[in-house]
Amino acid sequence: MLVTMIVMVMSTPSLIDKMFFLQESSSDITAIEDEILNTRIQASSLVGSPGGSVINFTLSNSGDQKLWNFEKFDLFVTYEADILGTKTMTVEHLVYNATGSFLNMGSADDVQAGYWVVNNITDDAVEKRILNKNEAGEILAKLSNPVYANGKVMVVVSTQSGVLSSIAVQLS
């Protein structure tokens, strides 16, 4: 009996540590679930020029979650590329360029191929460089290849929490 009590007393700190760890993990899971539930985005107004390598679109925030960590966003573009005169279906994972963002560029000439920027956020009055609820950002992206004449382009955007939006058009 004495041995059992000694073992229980000796294992109590370990048990308390494990219970604290489980409670902390549960809290983290709840915070992530809340972020996902409160994030809603919509990609729209995708445009580009056939034969060009620049596309732009609008990314709107209709959720309660503030969007600001663009480095952790993913931007995939599937398009019919013009590679040496041949229509070639191509998928690119573009990289966010923080230093080129928020420059309010007239065109994407300064954006490097394979990169995307947040050109500006319309009516960005609440918090600068944060895509708040009911705000929209203009996204500029430069593909590695030009889009084939009358080629199809599809953009998929994913936030840091994995919330997705997509848009597809045929450029003409």
N, C-alpha and C positions, 0 to 999 in steps of 0.2 A: 504494500500500500504506500509506504513511504517513497519507494522508488518511482511509483506512478506519479505521485504528487511532484517529485523533483523533476521528472521528465516534462510534466505539464507546465511547470513554472519556467523551466529553461526554454521551452518552445513557444511560449506566449509572445515574446518580442518578434519572433519570426512570423507568427500568425498575424499579429497586428500589422506588420509591414506588408504582408500579402493582401490583407483586407484594404489597407490604404491604397495600395497599387491598383487593385480592382476598382475601387471607387474613383480614382483618378482616371483610369482608362475609360470607365463608363461616362464620365464627364466629357472627356475628349471626343468620344463617339457621338454624344449628343450635340456637341458644338459643330462637328462636321456635318451631321445630318441637318441641323438648322441652317447651316450655310448653303447646303445643296437645295433645301426646300425654299429658301428665300432668294435664290438666284434664278433670274429669267432674262434671257437675252434673245435678240432677234436680229439676224443679218438680213439686210434688204438693199435694194437699189444698186445691185452689182452691175458695173459698166466697165468697158474696156474697148480697145480698138482692135479689130481683126488685123493681124500682122504686127501688132504691138505687144509689148511684154509687160505693160503696166495695167493693173486692174485697181478699181476702188469700189468700196461699198460702205454702207452705213451699219454700225453696230449699236443697237439701242438696248438700254437697260430698263426693263419693265418690272424688275423685282426690287425687293427691299435691300438686297445686299449691295454694298458699294464695291465697284470693280476698279482696281488700281494696280494690281500685281500682274501687269501685262507680260512680264518676263516668264511667268508660269502659264500663260495661255499657249494653246497650240493652234496653228493655222495651217490647214491642209488645202491645197488647191489641186483638183483633178481637171485636166484640160487637154484639148486636142492641140498639141504643139506642132509647129512647123519646123521640122528638123530636116534641113537640106532639101526642102521642097516636099517632104513626105509627111502626111498627117499621122502623128504618133500620139497615142494616148499616154499621158504623163501625169504622175502624181508627185507633188513637191510638198515637203514640210518646210515652211518658211520660218525664219528666225526673227524674233522681235528686235528692233533696233531702238534702244532707249535714247541714244544720243541724237537720232534723227527725228524723234517724235516731238510733237507739239510745236513744230516750226511753222505751221500754217503755210505750207508750200503750195504754190500755184500748180505745180506738176510734180511727178515723182522722179524727175530726172536725177535728183541727188540720192535717191534710194538705190542701194546696191542690189544686184540680182540675187534672189534667194532670201530677201528680207522684207519685212513689213513694218509700218509705223502707224501710230495714231497721229494723224495730221492735226486734228483739232477736235474739241468737244464743243458742240453748239450750245450756246447759252451757259457756258461753264462758270456760273456765278457762285454756286454754293461752295464747292471745294475745288480748287484748281487741280487739273490733271487727274481727277477722280471721276469716273463715270457713275454718277449718282442715279437714283431712280428717276425715270422720265427724261434722262439725257441721252444724247446720241453722239457717237464718235465717228468721224470720217477716217476710214482705214485705207491707206495706200499700200500696195504690194507690187513688187517687181519680180516677175517670173524669170527663170533662167533661160527660157526660150520664148520666141514670139508665139502668139496664138494663131492657129491656122485660120485662113479666111473662112468666115461663117462657122468657126469652131465653137464647140461647147466648153463652158467653164463652170465648175462647181466649187464652191468654197465651203469648208466646214471649220467652224470656230469652236474651241473648247476652252472654258474658263479653268482656273486653277482647281476648281472643285469637280470638274468633269461635266459640267452642264454644257450641252451642245446646241448649236444652231447652224443651219445650212441654207444655201441659196444656189440655184443653178440657172444659167441663161445660155442662149446661143447668140454669140456676137455677130452682128451683121452690119 
